[in-house]
Amino acid sequence: MPAHSALTGNGLVKHDLADRLRTEIMNGSLPRGVRIVEGKWAKKFGVAQGSIREAINILALEGFVNKESGRSARVVHLTETDVAQLYELRGTLEGLAARLAAQVRPDLSKIQFAVDSMRHAANEGNCEALLQHDLQFHLGLCELSGNPFIVEQSRRLLVPFFAFVRMRVAASGQTTSPWDKDLEAHQRIIDLVREAEGEVAEQYVKKAMARFAKTAYDNWENRTSHAG
């Protein structure tokens, strides 16, 4: 029995196909912004078109593809203007989250673990792990706000943003060294929230995002990156 037929029987085929499509995206075979033609990839992988559709849905949840009603999915793509505007919005959203979190003195262990894991990944030279923990930090910070609308909007912004960063990092073959200074910025945010310095934390996050935005896109082009 073919491997994919066996996988279909236990419901894992969509995850296997999502992994394969994600690999195509990360290695550039599916370039940024390109339309994903379900029939083409179903034929290439020897599976039903519906299975490809399910795999695309997984990638959409991970932020690697955009899906609009009645249209084919496309690989996520952000322009230089998009990146600058997203950082500006992130500064406002995450700055507010930091201020609200400082007011309630929350359990910071989750985001501290994320920063500690980022440091470990940086020491190991593992960009993929570093970015995964970086995303966990920012989502975790927004969750600590206690505001469900901030949490919802942060997921809509951050998940595709970090998927795009992962694609750019994979394409550039960069090292983790550009994050060295950024790691201390993440730790400073935690310290300010712990010290209940809400307004200071809010302004610090905004300034940090503005700094990231000034260099992010150019750094991706030049094999270095600040994901923030």
BAFI-617860 format. One record per residue (C-alpha): residue in three letters; x, y, z. Coordinates in steps of 0.02 Angstrom, whole numbers, padded with zeros to 5 digits, always signed. Example, Ala and Ser with C-alpha at 12.3 -4.5 7.8 and 13.67 -1.06 7.14 Angstrom:
<sites>
ALA+00615-00225+00390/SER+00684-00053+00357/
</sites>
This chain:
<sites>
MET+00000+00000+00000/PRO+00072+00172-00046/ALA+00131+00278+00101/HIS+00000+00413+00072/SER-00140+00286+00064/ALA-00087+00218+00232/LEU-00080+00392+00303/THR-00253+00430+00238/GLY-00321+00284+00337/ASN-00265+00356+00503/GLY-00301+00538+00464/LEU-00120+00597+00456/VAL-00110+00632+00270/LYS-00154+00816+00284/HIS-00014+00844+00409/ASP+00110+00750+00301/LEU+00059+00853+00150/ALA+00068+01014+00251/ASP+00247+00968+00298/ARG+00290+00937+00116/LEU+00209+01099+00057/ARG+00295+01195+00197/THR+00461+01125+00138/GLU+00421+01185-00039/ILE+00387+01358+00032/MET+00543+01363+00140/ASN+00659+01307+00000/GLY+00584+01432-00122/SER+00499+01308-00238/LEU+00337+01396-00190/PRO+00393+01578-00194/ARG+00318+01717-00088/GLY+00154+01781-00158/VAL+00128+01636-00280/ARG-00043+01555-00298/ILE-00052+01375-00237/VAL-00146+01276-00370/GLU-00227+01130-00279/GLY-00242+01020-00433/LYS-00060+01042-00479/TRP+00004+00989-00308/ALA-00123+00849-00292/LYS-00055+00776-00453/LYS+00125+00802-00401/PHE+00101+00717-00233/GLY-00019+00585-00299/VAL-00161+00627-00180/ALA-00340+00691-00188/GLN-00364+00877-00214/GLY-00465+00884-00052/SER-00312+00824+00043/ILE-00210+00968-00027/ARG-00348+01087+00025/GLU-00340+01021+00203/ALA-00151+01039+00205/ILE-00168+01219+00145/ASN-00289+01252+00288/ILE-00154+01195+00410/LEU-00027+01311+00329/ALA-00152+01454+00338/LEU-00167+01428+00526/GLU+00023+01432+00537/GLY+00029+01594+00438/PHE+00122+01529+00285/VAL-00022+01557+00164/ASN-00164+01681+00146/LYS-00338+01621+00102/GLU-00480+01733+00045/SER-00657+01675+00012/GLY-00678+01616-00167/ARG-00494+01635-00209/SER-00345+01519-00215/ALA-00225+01521-00070/ARG-00062+01616-00093/VAL+00103+01603-00003/VAL+00119+01747+00119/HIS+00217+01897+00057/LEU+00253+02063+00140/THR+00325+02217+00056/GLU+00446+02337+00138/THR+00299+02454+00171/ASP+00198+02310+00246/VAL+00340+02268+00365/ALA+00360+02449+00423/GLN+00174+02468+00452/LEU+00162+02303+00544/TYR+00301+02353+00663/GLU+00212+02518+00695/LEU+00051+02427+00735/ARG+00142+02299+00840/GLY+00220+02438+00942/THR+00049+02508+00984/LEU-00032+02339+01017/GLU+00109+02257+01114/GLY+00149+02417+01206/LEU-00030+02423+01269/ALA-00019+02239+01315/ALA+00137+02273+01418/ARG+00055+02418+01510/LEU-00101+02317+01550/ALA+00002+02167+01605/ALA+00103+02275+01724/GLN-00056+02332+01810/VAL-00106+02156+01861/ARG+00066+02085+01906/PRO+00042+01923+01809/ASP+00140+01760+01809/LEU+00285+01797+01693/SER+00357+01621+01689/LYS+00290+01584+01514/ILE+00372+01732+01429/GLN+00529+01714+01535/PHE+00541+01534+01475/ALA+00522+01597+01296/VAL+00668+01719+01317/ASP+00776+01588+01402/SER+00737+01469+01258/MET+00782+01606+01133/ARG+00951+01625+01217/HIS+00981+01438+01211/ALA+00931+01432+01027/ALA+01046+01579+00989/ASN+01191+01491+01075/GLU+01154+01335+00974/GLY+01141+01435+00812/ASN+00963+01372+00785/CYS+00866+01510+00695/GLU+00709+01406+00674/ALA+00693+01371+00861/LEU+00738+01550+00904/LEU+00597+01617+00795/GLN+00471+01494+00866/HIS+00511+01551+01044/ASP+00514+01733+00988/LEU+00335+01713+00926/GLN+00287+01629+01090/PHE+00357+01778+01185/HIS+00255+01907+01091/LEU+00095+01806+01092/GLY+00123+01772+01277/LEU+00147+01957+01315/CYS-00018+01996+01230/GLU-00106+01858+01326/LEU-00044+01934+01490/SER-00140+02093+01448/GLY-00301+02003+01496/ASN-00386+02086+01348/PRO-00461+01956+01229/PHE-00466+02080+01085/ILE-00280+02112+01099/VAL-00250+01924+01102/GLU-00357+01897+00947/GLN-00278+02037+00847/SER-00103+01989+00899/ARG-00126+01814+00830/ARG-00191+01884+00665/LEU-00038+01996+00650/LEU+00102+01895+00725/VAL+00073+01720+00657/PRO+00089+01767+00472/PHE+00224+01895+00512/PHE+00336+01767+00595/ALA+00299+01639+00458/PHE+00362+01768+00334/VAL+00518+01800+00439/ARG+00552+01612+00445/MET+00542+01607+00256/ARG+00662+01753+00236/VAL+00785+01681+00362/ALA+00784+01512+00275/ALA+00812+01597+00107/SER+00958+01703+00170/GLY+01047+01567+00267/GLN+01087+01690+00406/THR+01153+01653+00580/THR+01073+01695+00747/SER+01198+01833+00789/PRO+01084+01979+00741/TRP+00969+01934+00887/ASP+01102+01961+01022/LYS+01049+02139+01061/ASP+00865+02100+01034/LEU+00868+01966+01169/GLU+00911+02096+01299/ALA+00767+02205+01238/HIS+00648+02060+01266/GLN+00717+02034+01442/ARG+00698+02220+01479/ILE+00513+02210+01435/ILE+00490+02069+01561/ASP+00584+02165+01695/LEU+00479+02322+01670/VAL+00317+02223+01681/ARG+00380+02135+01838/GLU+00423+02303+01915/ALA+00245+02365+01875/GLU+00318+02504+01767/GLY+00172+02498+01646/GLU+00191+02666+01559/VAL+00379+02644+01544/ALA+00355+02469+01475/GLU+00231+02534+01346/GLN+00350+02667+01283/TYR+00497+02547+01284/VAL+00402+02422+01175/LYS+00356+02559+01052/LYS+00535+02620+01039/ALA+00601+02442+01021/MET+00480+02407+00879/ALA+00529+02569+00792/ARG+00712+02517+00804/PHE+00674+02344+00734/ALA+00575+02421+00591/LYS+00718+02534+00535/THR+00831+02388+00495/ALA+00720+02233+00475/TYR+00685+02227+00289/ASP+00859+02285+00236/ASN+00935+02157+00354/TRP+00834+02016+00278/GLU+00897+02068+00107/ASN+01076+02071+00172/ARG+01071+01902+00262/THR+01040+01973+00435/SER+00876+02004+00525/HIS+00790+02079+00675/ALA+00627+01985+00699/GLY+00585+02079+00859/
</sites>
